Amino acid sequence: MKNDPPTTPEKAKLTRQEYEEEMRKLQIELCKLQEWVRQAGLRIIVIFEGRDAAGKGGAIKAITERVSPRVFRVVALPAPADREKTQMYLQRYMQHFPAAVRS
């Protein structure tokens, strides 16, 4: 029919074994990145934002389970307050940004 949505090819799902292998490779790369950032004296911020039960917690846990907690920090923020909803988007995250490194 005219108003039917276009069909999309179905994505092939990963098996559990394929998922675990791919996750292991990505975690190794993240550990390498972490070490490079530490040696270079840089700071990186990654923000995961989304609705409740959107899978952020599982993704963050999977990503961070192999990195050093001395270097890598996770901050869980509550839903924005009314005032925060009127502020610039990044304002609520600013207080959690890492400080500059003194030379």
Backbone as JSON Lines, residues from 0, in Angstrom:
{"i":0,"aa":"M","n":[0.82,-1.19,0.0],"ca":[0.0,0.0,0.0],"c":[0.87,1.25,0.0]}
{"i":1,"aa":"K","n":[0.25,2.37,-0.3],"ca":[0.99,3.63,-0.4],"c":[1.57,4.09,0.93]}
{"i":2,"aa":"N","n":[0.84,3.96,2.02],"ca":[1.26,4.53,3.31],"c":[2.06,3.57,4.18]}
{"i":3,"aa":"D","n":[2.38,2.39,3.68],"ca":[3.18,1.47,4.47],"c":[4.61,2.0,4.6]}
{"i":4,"aa":"P","n":[5.2,1.86,5.81],"ca":[6.6,2.32,5.96],"c":[7.52,1.44,5.12]}
{"i":5,"aa":"P","n":[8.61,2.01,4.65],"ca":[9.54,1.2,3.87],"c":[10.12,0.08,4.72]}
{"i":6,"aa":"T","n":[10.32,-1.05,4.12],"ca":[10.89,-2.18,4.87],"c":[12.4,-1.99,4.97]}
{"i":7,"aa":"T","n":[12.94,-2.37,6.11],"ca":[14.38,-2.28,6.31],"c":[14.93,-3.68,6.5]}
{"i":8,"aa":"P","n":[16.13,-3.92,6.01],"ca":[16.69,-5.26,6.2],"c":[16.92,-5.51,7.68]}
{"i":9,"aa":"E","n":[16.61,-6.71,8.14],"ca":[16.77,-7.06,9.54],"c":[18.25,-7.18,9.87]}
{"i":10,"aa":"K","n":[18.65,-6.58,10.98],"ca":[20.05,-6.65,11.39],"c":[20.32,-8.03,11.99]}
{"i":11,"aa":"A","n":[21.46,-8.58,11.64],"ca":[21.86,-9.86,12.21],"c":[22.27,-9.66,13.66]}
{"i":12,"aa":"K","n":[21.75,-10.49,14.54],"ca":[22.1,-10.38,15.96],"c":[23.4,-11.11,16.23]}
{"i":13,"aa":"L","n":[24.16,-10.56,17.17],"ca":[25.39,-11.22,17.61],"c":[25.04,-12.37,18.55]}
{"i":14,"aa":"T","n":[25.79,-13.42,18.45],"ca":[25.65,-14.47,19.45],"c":[26.3,-13.97,20.73]}
{"i":15,"aa":"R","n":[26.03,-14.61,21.84],"ca":[26.63,-14.21,23.11],"c":[28.16,-14.28,23.02]}
{"i":16,"aa":"Q","n":[28.67,-15.32,22.39],"ca":[30.11,-15.5,22.25],"c":[30.71,-14.37,21.39]}
{"i":17,"aa":"E","n":[30.04,-14.0,20.3],"ca":[30.52,-12.91,19.45],"c":[30.5,-11.59,20.21]}
{"i":18,"aa":"Y","n":[29.44,-11.38,20.98],"ca":[29.32,-10.16,21.79],"c":[30.47,-10.07,22.79]}
{"i":19,"aa":"E","n":[30.72,-11.16,23.52],"ca":[31.77,-11.18,24.53],"c":[33.14,-10.92,23.9]}
{"i":20,"aa":"E","n":[33.41,-11.52,22.74],"ca":[34.69,-11.33,22.06],"c":[34.85,-9.88,21.6]}
{"i":21,"aa":"E","n":[33.8,-9.32,21.03],"ca":[33.85,-7.92,20.57],"c":[34.01,-6.98,21.75]}
{"i":22,"aa":"M","n":[33.29,-7.24,22.85],"ca":[33.4,-6.41,24.05],"c":[34.82,-6.48,24.61]}
{"i":23,"aa":"R","n":[35.43,-7.66,24.62],"ca":[36.8,-7.81,25.12],"c":[37.76,-6.96,24.29]}
{"i":24,"aa":"K","n":[37.61,-6.99,22.97],"ca":[38.48,-6.18,22.1],"c":[38.3,-4.7,22.38]}
{"i":25,"aa":"L","n":[37.06,-4.28,22.53],"ca":[36.79,-2.86,22.78],"c":[37.31,-2.43,24.16]}
{"i":26,"aa":"Q","n":[37.2,-3.3,25.15],"ca":[37.71,-2.97,26.48],"c":[39.23,-2.85,26.46]}
{"i":27,"aa":"I","n":[39.89,-3.68,25.69],"ca":[41.35,-3.58,25.55],"c":[41.72,-2.23,24.95]}
{"i":28,"aa":"E","n":[40.99,-1.83,23.91],"ca":[41.25,-0.54,23.27],"c":[40.99,0.61,24.24]}
{"i":29,"aa":"L","n":[39.96,0.49,25.07],"ca":[39.67,1.53,26.06],"c":[40.78,1.62,27.09]}
{"i":30,"aa":"C","n":[41.32,0.48,27.5],"ca":[42.45,0.49,28.45],"c":[43.68,1.15,27.83]}
{"i":31,"aa":"K","n":[43.91,0.89,26.55],"ca":[45.03,1.55,25.84],"c":[44.8,3.05,25.78]}
{"i":32,"aa":"L","n":[43.58,3.46,25.48],"ca":[43.24,4.88,25.43],"c":[43.44,5.51,26.8]}
{"i":33,"aa":"Q","n":[42.99,4.83,27.84],"ca":[43.14,5.34,29.2],"c":[44.61,5.57,29.53]}
{"i":34,"aa":"E","n":[45.45,4.62,29.18],"ca":[46.88,4.75,29.47],"c":[47.5,5.9,28.68]}
{"i":35,"aa":"W","n":[47.11,6.05,27.42],"ca":[47.62,7.15,26.6],"c":[47.2,8.49,27.17]}
{"i":36,"aa":"V","n":[45.93,8.59,27.58],"ca":[45.42,9.84,28.16],"c":[46.18,10.16,29.44]}
{"i":37,"aa":"R","n":[46.41,9.15,30.27],"ca":[47.13,9.35,31.53],"c":[48.56,9.82,31.27]}
{"i":38,"aa":"Q","n":[49.25,9.16,30.34],"ca":[50.64,9.53,30.05],"c":[50.74,10.92,29.43]}
{"i":39,"aa":"A","n":[49.75,11.29,28.63],"ca":[49.77,12.6,27.98],"c":[49.27,13.71,28.91]}
{"i":40,"aa":"G","n":[48.73,13.33,30.07],"ca":[48.23,14.33,31.02],"c":[46.97,15.02,30.54]}
{"i":41,"aa":"L","n":[46.18,14.32,29.76],"ca":[44.95,14.88,29.21],"c":[43.76,14.54,30.09]}
{"i":42,"aa":"R","n":[42.63,15.14,29.79],"ca":[41.37,14.86,30.48],"c":[40.31,14.6,29.41]}
{"i":43,"aa":"I","n":[39.47,13.6,29.66],"ca":[38.39,13.26,28.73],"c":[37.1,13.13,29.54]}
{"i":44,"aa":"I","n":[36.03,13.59,28.96],"ca":[34.71,13.45,29.58],"c":[33.81,12.76,28.57]}
{"i":45,"aa":"V","n":[33.11,11.72,29.03],"ca":[32.14,11.03,28.2],"c":[30.81,11.13,28.94]}
{"i":46,"aa":"I","n":[29.79,11.62,28.27],"ca":[28.48,11.78,28.9],"c":[27.5,10.83,28.23]}
{"i":47,"aa":"F","n":[26.86,9.99,29.05],"ca":[25.77,9.14,28.6],"c":[24.49,9.77,29.14]}
{"i":48,"aa":"E","n":[23.62,10.14,28.28],"ca":[22.37,10.73,28.74],"c":[21.22,10.06,28.02]}
{"i":49,"aa":"G","n":[20.16,9.83,28.74],"ca":[18.98,9.22,28.13],"c":[17.93,8.98,29.2]}
{"i":50,"aa":"R","n":[16.83,8.47,28.75],"ca":[15.72,8.19,29.67],"c":[16.07,7.03,30.6]}
{"i":51,"aa":"D","n":[15.3,6.93,31.69],"ca":[15.47,5.79,32.59],"c":[15.22,4.5,31.83]}
{"i":52,"aa":"A","n":[15.92,3.48,32.2],"ca":[15.78,2.14,31.61],"c":[16.13,2.11,30.12]}
{"i":53,"aa":"A","n":[16.98,3.05,29.7],"ca":[17.37,3.09,28.29],"c":[18.61,2.24,28.02]}
{"i":54,"aa":"G","n":[19.17,1.63,29.06],"ca":[20.34,0.78,28.88],"c":[21.66,1.46,29.18]}
{"i":55,"aa":"K","n":[21.62,2.69,29.69],"ca":[22.86,3.42,29.98],"c":[23.69,2.7,31.03]}
{"i":56,"aa":"G","n":[23.06,2.24,32.1],"ca":[23.78,1.59,33.18],"c":[24.51,0.35,32.72]}
{"i":57,"aa":"G","n":[23.84,-0.47,31.93],"ca":[24.47,-1.69,31.41],"c":[25.62,-1.37,30.49]}
{"i":58,"aa":"A","n":[25.46,-0.36,29.65],"ca":[26.52,0.04,28.72],"c":[27.72,0.59,29.49]}
{"i":59,"aa":"I","n":[27.46,1.42,30.47],"ca":[28.55,2.0,31.26],"c":[29.27,0.91,32.03]}
{"i":60,"aa":"K","n":[28.54,-0.01,32.63],"ca":[29.16,-1.11,33.37],"c":[30.03,-1.97,32.45]}
{"i":61,"aa":"A","n":[29.52,-2.3,31.28],"ca":[30.28,-3.12,30.34],"c":[31.54,-2.41,29.89]}
{"i":62,"aa":"I","n":[31.45,-1.12,29.69],"ca":[32.6,-0.35,29.21],"c":[33.65,-0.19,30.3]}
{"i":63,"aa":"T","n":[33.22,0.05,31.53],"ca":[34.15,0.42,32.59],"c":[34.65,-0.74,33.44]}
{"i":64,"aa":"E","n":[34.18,-1.95,33.22],"ca":[34.56,-3.04,34.13],"c":[36.04,-3.4,34.07]}
{"i":65,"aa":"R","n":[36.78,-2.98,33.05],"ca":[38.2,-3.32,32.93],"c":[39.14,-2.13,33.12]}
{"i":66,"aa":"V","n":[38.61,-0.93,33.28],"ca":[39.47,0.24,33.42],"c":[39.78,0.52,34.89]}
{"i":67,"aa":"S","n":[40.81,1.32,35.13],"ca":[41.24,1.61,36.49],"c":[40.33,2.63,37.16]}
{"i":68,"aa":"P","n":[39.78,2.3,38.33],"ca":[38.94,3.26,39.03],"c":[39.75,4.44,39.58]}
{"i":69,"aa":"R","n":[41.06,4.32,39.61],"ca":[41.91,5.44,40.05],"c":[41.96,6.53,39.0]}
{"i":70,"aa":"V","n":[41.74,6.15,37.75],"ca":[41.84,7.09,36.65],"c":[40.46,7.4,36.07]}
{"i":71,"aa":"F","n":[39.57,6.45,36.13],"ca":[38.27,6.52,35.48],"c":[37.2,6.68,36.54]}
{"i":72,"aa":"R","n":[36.35,7.68,36.4],"ca":[35.32,7.95,37.41],"c":[33.95,7.99,36.76]}
{"i":73,"aa":"V","n":[32.98,7.38,37.39],"ca":[31.6,7.4,36.91],"c":[30.78,8.21,37.89]}
{"i":74,"aa":"V","n":[30.0,9.16,37.38],"ca":[29.13,9.98,38.21],"c":[27.71,9.81,37.71]}
{"i":75,"aa":"A","n":[26.82,9.39,38.59],"ca":[25.41,9.22,38.22],"c":[24.64,10.43,38.73]}
{"i":76,"aa":"L","n":[24.08,11.2,37.83],"ca":[23.32,12.39,38.22],"c":[21.83,12.07,38.25]}
{"i":77,"aa":"P","n":[21.11,12.67,39.19],"ca":[19.66,12.47,39.23],"c":[19.0,13.25,38.08]}
{"i":78,"aa":"A","n":[17.71,13.06,37.93],"ca":[16.96,13.82,36.93],"c":[17.16,15.31,37.21]}
{"i":79,"aa":"P","n":[17.18,16.14,36.17],"ca":[17.42,17.57,36.39],"c":[16.28,18.22,37.19]}
{"i":80,"aa":"A","n":[16.69,19.11,38.09],"ca":[15.71,19.9,38.86],"c":[15.1,20.94,37.93]}
{"i":81,"aa":"D","n":[14.03,21.59,38.38],"ca":[13.36,22.6,37.55],"c":[14.32,23.69,37.1]}
{"i":82,"aa":"R","n":[15.16,24.17,38.02],"ca":[16.14,25.21,37.67],"c":[17.12,24.71,36.62]}
{"i":83,"aa":"E","n":[17.59,23.47,36.77],"ca":[18.55,22.91,35.82],"c":[17.93,22.76,34.43]}
{"i":84,"aa":"K","n":[16.65,22.54,34.38],"ca":[15.96,22.4,33.08],"c":[15.99,23.71,32.29]}
{"i":85,"aa":"T","n":[16.14,24.83,33.0],"ca":[16.17,26.13,32.32],"c":[17.58,26.58,32.0]}
{"i":86,"aa":"Q","n":[18.58,25.87,32.5],"ca":[19.96,26.27,32.29],"c":[20.53,25.69,31.0]}
{"i":87,"aa":"M","n":[21.7,26.17,30.65],"ca":[22.42,25.64,29.52],"c":[22.69,24.16,29.77]}
{"i":88,"aa":"Y","n":[22.6,23.35,28.74],"ca":[22.7,21.9,28.84],"c":[23.89,21.42,29.66]}
{"i":89,"aa":"L","n":[25.08,21.93,29.4],"ca":[26.28,21.42,30.06],"c":[26.48,21.94,31.48]}
{"i":90,"aa":"Q","n":[25.69,22.93,31.87],"ca":[25.88,23.53,33.19],"c":[25.78,22.52,34.32]}
{"i":91,"aa":"R","n":[24.87,21.58,34.22],"ca":[24.71,20.63,35.33],"c":[25.87,19.65,35.42]}
{"i":92,"aa":"Y","n":[26.65,19.53,34.35],"ca":[27.79,18.62,34.36],"c":[29.1,19.3,34.77]}
{"i":93,"aa":"M","n":[29.15,20.62,34.67],"ca":[30.39,21.38,34.89],"c":[31.06,21.09,36.22]}
{"i":94,"aa":"Q","n":[30.29,20.97,37.29],"ca":[30.89,20.74,38.6],"c":[31.58,19.39,38.7]}
{"i":95,"aa":"H","n":[31.31,18.51,37.76],"ca":[31.94,17.18,37.77],"c":[33.13,17.08,36.81]}
{"i":96,"aa":"F","n":[33.39,18.14,36.05],"ca":[34.51,18.13,35.12],"c":[35.83,18.05,35.89]}
{"i":97,"aa":"P","n":[36.83,17.39,35.35],"ca":[38.12,17.32,36.04],"c":[38.83,18.67,36.04]}
{"i":98,"aa":"A","n":[39.59,18.92,37.09],"ca":[40.34,20.17,37.2],"c":[41.53,20.12,36.24]}
{"i":99,"aa":"A","n":[42.06,21.28,35.94],"ca":[43.24,21.38,35.08],"c":[44.44,20.79,35.8]}
{"i":100,"aa":"V","n":[45.37,20.29,35.04],"ca":[46.61,19.72,35.6],"c":[47.61,20.84,35.72]}
{"i":101,"aa":"R","n":[48.2,20.97,36.9],"ca":[49.23,22.0,37.11],"c":[50.55,21.52,36.55]}
{"i":102,"aa":"S","n":[51.25,22.41,35.87],"ca":[52.55,22.05,35.3],"c":[53.67,22.31,36.27]}
